[in-house]
Amino acid sequence: MSLNIEIQKYLAEMKVELSDENISAIDIYIREINNWNTKADLTALKGYESIFVNLFLDAFTLLPFIKDKSTLIDIGTGGGFPGLALKIFYKELKITLVEASSKKCVFLNYISNCLKMKNVNVVWGRAEDVGKDIFYREQYDYACCRAVAGMSAISELCMPFVKIGGVFVASKGKDTTEIKQAATAINYMGGKIEKIEKIKYSFFSEEKNIVIISKDRQTPEKYPRRNGIPQKRPVKV
């Protein structure tokens, strides 16, 4: 399936070039999202273009901040975004997908096998629990997520996975107030806000911000706190 003119324009605006292999993988992925959606509740989005723009192009906004041949963990990945979309582009990326829904985990294993992806590890669990496991804690070059929780909460959930010298890449909305308010809590997790990159494209309904957080110290052992607490009682230091 070839991309329509509008989608080609969107890619040109982003300066992202997709190979025929990439496009074929995305076509299969979108087809399988539609096939699985009723049983796995993957997304409320309908139609090829809507899924392409809001899931794939949204994931591709992270490409400039992540390097291939590295390790990445995607927290609360849902249907595999942004993690598997990045893997389509960066084939040598080693990724771990953490998801609390068992149905979505079944889909993630299915689609990664369907696309013949290597070095994809699907973990069924909550970030609060997985983040305490020494097999995953402070093991990754990058952490990312599409969670809608506040900046302080997602930092508590994601920073424990990032190795010293690694980076947490957070995709947030246009309001930078909560990002700046979370700076102290981020510092407490061993991180520092290096950059807030404004993302504005014609095909997105509003501006976004990509927050680049470097890690130079270990996260205190007590974090993340037990299930639900990071969202209910965000860290205030």
N, C-alpha and C positions, 0 to 999 in steps of 0.2 A: 504493500500500500504506500503510495507516495503522499507526501505532506501537501495539504492545500496551500494556496497562495498566502492566505492570512497567517498560517502557522510559520511558513517560510519567512514572512516579514518579521514575526516575533523573534525568531531565532537570529535573524540578521541584526535586529535591534539590540539583542543581548550579546552579539558577537560570539555565538555558540555554533559550532559546526558539527553536525551529526553525520556519521557514516551511514551507508546503507544497512550495515549490520546493526547499528544503534537504532535506526528507524524500525527495522524489522522486530527487534526486541521490544520496543515500546508498543508497537502494534499488537504483539502477542500479549503483553502485559495488560494493556487496556481491554483487550477482548476477554481476558481471564478475570479481570476485575468485574466486568459486567456479568460474566457467568457465575461468579462466586458471591456477588454482592448480597443476594437475598439470604444466603445461609451464613455468611460471615460478617455482614454489616460493615463493609470496608469503607464506604464513602456515601455521602448524600448527593454527590455530584452526578450529573447525567450527561451523556453525550461525549464523543471523542474529544472535541476541542476543549470543552470545559475541564475534563480530566487532564488533558495534556497541559493546559495553561496552569491550572491551580495545584496540580500535584507535581508534574515533571518540571515545568519551567520554574516553579517555586523552588524546587530542589536544586535546580541548576544555578540559582543565585548564589549558592554556597561554593560552587566550583573554584572561584578565584582564591578561596581561603583554605583550600584543602589540597594536599599533594597526593599523587598516585604513589603506589608502593609504600603505603603507610597503613596504620591500623586505626579503625574508627568504630565507635559504638554509638548506636542510634537508640535513644531512650523513648519508649512509648511510640514505637514505629508505626503502629496501626497496620495499614496495607503495604508498608515497606518504604515510607517516605519520611525523610529524604534519602535514607540509606541505600536502598536498592536502585533508586534512580541515579545516584552518584556512582554506584557500582557498574551500571550500564556504560557510563562514560569513562570511569577509571577502572579498567579491568583487573589491575593488580592490587587494588585496594582490598585489604582484609577487614571484613566487617562483622560486627556482632549486632544483632537486632533483638532488643528487649521489648517484650510485649506481654501484657497481663491477660489478654484474651486468648484462650486455647484455640478457638476457631480461627482467629487471625494467624496464630502460629502455624496451624495446619496449612493455611493458604501460603504463608511465607516460605515454608519448606517446599511446597508444591511449585510455586512460581520460580524460585531460585533453581530448582532442579529442571523445570521446564525450559528455562533460559540457559541451562548448562553453566551456571555460575560456580566458580570455585572460591574457597575461602569465605563462605557465608555461614555464620553460626547463629541459629535462632534459639533464643532463650525465653522460655515461658516463665514469667515472674514479674514482680513489681520492682521498680528501681530501688525502693527502700530496702528490700531484701537482697537483691542481687549486688547492690553496692557494698554490702558487708562481706561478700565472698572474696577471699584473697585471690581466687582464680581470675577475677575480673577487676578488682579494685586497683586503681592506679597502674593500669596496664596499657592504656591507649594513647596514641598520638593525638587523636581528636575525639571529642564527644559532640553530639548534636541532638536536637529534638525539635518537634513542631508543637510542643505542648502549649496550651493556652494559659497555663498558670503564670503567676507573677515572676519577675526576674529573680527575686530572692529565692523563691521555692524551687525553680528549675535549676538554679545554681547549686542548691543543696543536693538535688537529685543527680546532677550530671558531673559536678566537679570531682566527686570521689573516684570516678572511673578514669580520670585524666592523669597520666604520668607526669612527674615533674619535668618541665620543659615542653609539655604538650599544650593543647589549646581546646577550649570549649567554644564552639561556634553556635551562637543562639540566634534564631530568626524571630524577630519581634515586630509589632506594629509600628505605626509612625510616631507614637507618643514616646519621647525619650525620658519623661519624668521618672517613671518607675525604674528605668534602667539606672539612672543616676542615683536614685534613692537606695538602690541595692548595692552600691559600690562598697560600702563598709562590710556588708554581709559576704560579698564576693571575696573581699580581702581575707575575711575570717576563714573562708574555705580554702585558702592558699592561692587565690587568684588575683588578678589585676585586670581591669578593663584597659585594653590596649587601643581599641579603635571602635567607633560606632559608624558604620558605613551606611549611608542613605541609599536605598534602592527605589528607583522610580522608573517604571516602564509603562507604556501606553495601555498594555493589556491587563495590568493589575488594577483593581478597583481603588486602591489607595497606596500611599507610600509604605515601604517597609524599612526596617533597620536590621542590619546584621551586626551583632555584637561579638567582637573578638576578645576573648578572655584568656590570657596566658596564665600558666600555673608555675610558681617557683617554690612552693612549699607543700608539704603533705597536708591533706585535709584531716582535721582532728578526728580521732577514731569514732567518736559518738555520732558522727554524721555519715549518712543520712539518718534522721530519726525514724521512728516506727511509722507504719503505713498511715498515710493521710495527714500526719502532723506537719510536714513541710508546707502544705497548702493551707492548712487551718491556722497554723501559728508560724508564719515566716520569721526567719532569724532577723533579729534587730540587735545590732551590737553598738 
